[in-house]
Each structure stands twice: as structure tokens, then as C-alpha cells.
Amino acid sequence: MTKRKMSEIEVGGGTFMGFVSAMADVLHEKGMPYAVIHRLARPSGRATLEKMVDLAHADWRADLFTEALAKAEQLASAEAPDDVSGFTALIVYVQPKFKELERQFPSFVDPNYKGKRFDPIEHCKDVSRENREVAFEYVFMDRNASTDEVLAEMDRRDLLPARYEELLGFARQYPDEQRKHRIVALGSETRVLGYRNIASLCGDYAGRGLFLYRISDDWDDDIRFLAVRKDPVATASAK
């Protein structure tokens, strides 16, 4: 018998004895006869045993959720700058197939991504699509704002809204950022049921997802709009 198997047996045996001891303590505290436990070993006790296991499983999952939530709150409380100045990623300007999106975001991908292509908005039509290193920043309005207001703020800061491929590259390079903020890329859009939609990242302790948002005239005050620094060479080469 291997050491690993022996260890598993020892652990399992210790757990069983601990369970029997704890059960005996509960019976004693409640003044119940040991026949209550003996019944569980017979066919008539099967239904009761299943209820006990279901309840134990629910409690176990609740404990996992509480632990994960505490870790998420700890992560959220850690100070993270709203400006991701200095964050860079190599961007490949290829739009992946739906299966590839599911591999990158196993928790959730909006099914409306199937068969969709994202096209650059007017602000980004003259920007090169050559693969290159891109520097990112957040634009955080800290209030509800329209799309035009966000784009005007980017213009004021000499930034461009991130395009779809840039959002995916950013998520690949910095996967935990979307656990802290909802991140939107206004630089590309697609159509869903006739409405203009943009790509968005969102996540929490449970995972990371890729969502679609209808272009809004009233974005929530907690959204980070992903932007890229203007590259004069890339812009000029596209003209």
C-alpha cells in the first residue's frame, strides 16, 4: 500500500471517529437513545441519512461562499488606483470565435456574442490595427454620464476609447481588474436586435465574465471606461 493511500485511510478514519464522537455528544446533550443512530444503518434510516447529507452539503457550500465573499471584500477594500497608467499589453487585432471567448471567460460569455463582429466607432476608424504594445488608462467619471460626455473627457485627456480587441487583451493581461470594477470599451460596437452594443468586463469572487451593454445615455457612476493613449505613429499609418 502506498504512503498516499495510507494517508487517505488515516484521514478518513480520523474523520469517521470524530463524527461518531460528535454524534454521541449531541445525543447525550439532547437526552436521546443510541437507537436513534443505530436506525441510520438500516434501510428504514436511508431517507433520514440522505436529508442529513443534503443539509451537511448545503452548510459546506455556505461556508465556502462566506470564505470567498470575505476574500472578495478584502480584495475590493485594497486600494487600487483608478488610473491604470503604466498598464500595457500586447494586442493582436483579431476577433476570436465564440469558443475561444468561452475559454478566456469560463464563468460567463453573453450568448449574443455568437457570430457577432465589432466595428470601430467614428473616433477610432483612423487608428491602425497593426499588432502592437498598447498603454491603457481608466476614465472614471465618478457620476452618471452619457456616452458623449465620456468621449469628450477622453478627448480632453488625449485618449481614445478602447476597442473590442484591446479590451480582450487587457483582460488577458490583467484578469483581476474586472473583479474590482465594471470595465467598458466604447471604441467598438456591434448590433443586437437593432440596438448598438459594446463589450464589457465584469466579475467577482466566483469568476470573470464577458458581457454586452446597450450603448447608454446614462452610464452608472461606478463604471471604468477603458481608454488607450493615442499613438501618433499608429494613427498616421492608418491614414
Phi, psi and omega in degrees: 000132182288160179299321182298314181294320178299319179298317180298320180294317180297317179296315180298318179296319178296320178297318181296314181295323177296321179295314180298317181296316179296320179296319179297321178297317181295316178301317181295316181297325182269356178069035182257151180285155179293345177299337177299321179281320181302326181298329183296336181277354180256162180305327181293342180264003184300314182298319178295319180297319179296320178296321179297317181293318178299318180293319178297321180294319179297319178295320179297316179295323178296321178295318178299317180298316181298317179296316181294321179296320179297319178294321180295319179294324177295319178294318181292327182283340177294136183293124177233124183296144177286342179260117180266030176308130183101348176276126179226156177207147174281121184253128174255118187275065175232135179268115186290159175286166185301320180298323178291324176297320179295328177290323180285327182234074185294339181288317182192135168228126178306125182299342178289353175289341182300123175073006183270147172239138178261132178247145181293145174284174185304321181301333190245007185291335182260018181260137184299151175249023176285137180300131183194170175282130183239137177262136186246155169216157170266145164249115183243112186280335180061028177192164172295137185211152177278164177301317180298322179294320179295315180296324178294322178294322177296317177301318181298327181265010179059044179240163174241146175294139180295142175270172185305310182297326180289323176299316180296319178295321177297316180296324180291320183282324184231070188297332183279348181299322183283351171283340182266325187220157163278129187237129185239142175245108183273356188282346178225154179216158175223171182250132174229116182054036177086353181260147177283128181232150177236163182275147182214147176253142176207155180187175176202199181301333187276339181162187184234135183232161176243119188242168172242131176242135171291134181303129191244152171266006182208076179288144180295157187283354182260001185280140171258125178265118183285131181229159178236150177287139180295134178251102184305323182291315180295321180293317181294324182290342181276346185274000000 
